[in-house]
Amino acid sequence: VAIDFTASNGDPRNSCSLHYIHPYQPNEYLKALVAVGEICQDYDSDKMFPAFGFGARIPPEYTVSHDFAINFNEDNPECAGIQGVVEAYQSCLPKLQLYGPTNIAPIIQKVAKSASEETNTKEAS
């Protein structure tokens, strides 16, 4: 899972933002995560999803990152099920500063490398 945290999505405090933090309703990103994720998780045997973000300034130094684990655990970016991804997203969003630019290439490269390595194991299918 890769989530766009660039400023082009709008300020999460503004109701027009795709990341709007509403106390009672899911925002557009949460709706998309759940809709797509609930289907995809049925095809994943361990239901563990690496979840990354890009385009934000992240704590503690608030440097721009285009490849960070949304659970802030770079050694284990996996979340338990789509609900785990949702919880990590909701937890990290208030800690970030949306920034930019939109650069998803580092995440694509990371996932491609991981997929390439897994083709050498007996667990990949």
C-alpha positions as CSV (number, residue, x, y, z in Angstrom):
1,V,0.0,0.0,0.0
2,A,1.3,3.4,-0.9
3,I,-0.4,6.6,0.3
4,D,0.1,10.1,-1.3
5,F,0.8,12.6,1.5
6,T,1.6,15.5,-0.8
7,A,0.2,19.0,-0.1
8,S,-1.8,18.8,-3.4
9,N,-4.3,16.7,-1.4
10,G,-5.2,19.7,0.7
11,D,-4.8,20.5,4.4
12,P,-6.3,17.7,6.5
13,R,-8.0,20.3,8.7
14,N,-9.9,21.6,5.7
15,S,-13.1,19.7,4.8
16,C,-12.2,19.9,1.1
17,S,-9.0,17.8,1.7
18,L,-8.9,14.2,0.6
19,H,-7.2,13.6,4.0
20,Y,-9.8,15.6,6.0
21,I,-9.8,14.4,9.6
22,H,-13.5,14.2,10.4
23,P,-14.4,13.0,13.9
24,Y,-17.3,10.7,12.7
25,Q,-16.8,9.9,9.0
26,P,-14.0,8.3,7.0
27,N,-12.2,10.6,4.5
28,E,-11.7,9.8,0.9
29,Y,-8.4,8.0,1.5
30,L,-10.0,5.8,4.2
31,K,-12.9,4.9,1.9
32,A,-10.5,3.9,-0.9
33,L,-8.2,1.9,1.4
34,V,-11.2,-0.1,2.8
35,A,-12.9,-0.6,-0.5
36,V,-9.8,-1.9,-2.4
37,G,-8.1,-3.4,0.6
38,E,-11.0,-5.6,1.7
39,I,-11.0,-7.2,-1.7
40,C,-7.2,-7.5,-2.0
41,Q,-6.7,-9.0,1.5
42,D,-8.7,-12.1,0.4
43,Y,-5.8,-12.9,-1.9
44,D,-3.1,-12.5,0.6
45,S,-2.3,-15.6,2.7
46,D,-0.8,-13.9,5.8
47,K,-3.0,-10.7,5.6
48,M,0.1,-8.6,6.4
49,F,0.5,-5.5,4.3
50,P,3.6,-3.3,4.0
51,A,2.2,0.3,4.0
52,F,4.2,3.3,2.9
53,G,3.7,7.0,2.4
54,F,5.4,9.5,0.2
55,G,5.5,13.3,-0.2
56,A,5.5,14.3,3.5
57,R,7.8,15.8,6.0
58,I,8.1,13.2,8.7
59,P,9.0,13.4,12.4
60,P,11.3,13.8,14.2
61,E,13.4,16.0,11.9
62,Y,10.5,16.8,9.5
63,T,12.6,16.1,6.4
64,V,10.8,15.3,3.2
65,S,10.4,11.6,2.5
66,H,9.2,9.8,-0.5
67,D,9.4,6.3,1.1
68,F,8.4,5.9,4.7
69,A,6.6,3.3,6.7
70,I,3.3,4.7,7.8
71,N,3.6,2.8,11.1
72,F,7.1,4.5,11.4
73,N,8.7,1.1,11.8
74,E,11.2,1.0,8.9
75,D,12.4,-2.5,9.9
76,N,8.8,-3.9,9.7
77,P,6.4,-1.7,7.7
78,E,3.7,-4.4,7.7
79,C,0.3,-3.8,9.1
80,A,-2.1,-6.6,10.2
81,G,-4.9,-6.6,7.6
82,I,-6.5,-3.6,6.1
83,Q,-7.7,-2.6,9.5
84,G,-4.1,-2.4,10.5
85,V,-3.3,-0.1,7.5
86,V,-6.3,2.1,8.4
87,E,-5.1,2.4,12.0
88,A,-1.5,3.2,10.9
89,Y,-2.8,5.8,8.5
90,Q,-5.0,7.4,11.1
91,S,-2.2,7.4,13.6
92,C,0.5,8.9,11.3
93,L,-1.6,11.5,9.5
94,P,-1.7,14.1,12.4
95,K,2.1,13.7,12.9
96,L,3.0,14.6,9.3
97,Q,3.4,17.8,7.3
98,L,2.0,17.3,3.8
99,Y,4.5,18.5,1.4
100,G,5.7,17.2,-2.0
101,P,6.5,16.8,-4.8
102,T,4.6,13.7,-5.9
103,N,7.4,11.1,-6.3
104,I,6.3,7.5,-6.1
105,A,9.4,6.1,-7.8
106,P,11.3,5.2,-4.6
107,I,8.3,3.1,-3.3
108,I,7.9,1.4,-6.7
109,Q,11.7,0.6,-6.7
110,K,11.5,-0.8,-3.2
111,V,8.5,-3.0,-3.9
112,A,10.0,-4.2,-7.2
113,K,13.2,-5.2,-5.4
114,S,11.3,-7.0,-2.7
115,A,9.2,-8.9,-5.3
116,S,12.4,-9.8,-7.2
117,E,14.0,-11.2,-4.0
118,E,10.8,-13.2,-3.2
119,T,10.9,-14.9,-6.6
120,N,14.0,-16.7,-5.3
121,T,12.1,-18.2,-2.3
122,K,9.6,-21.1,-2.2
123,E,7.0,-18.8,-0.7
124,A,6.5,-16.7,-3.8
125,S,3.7,-17.9,-6.1
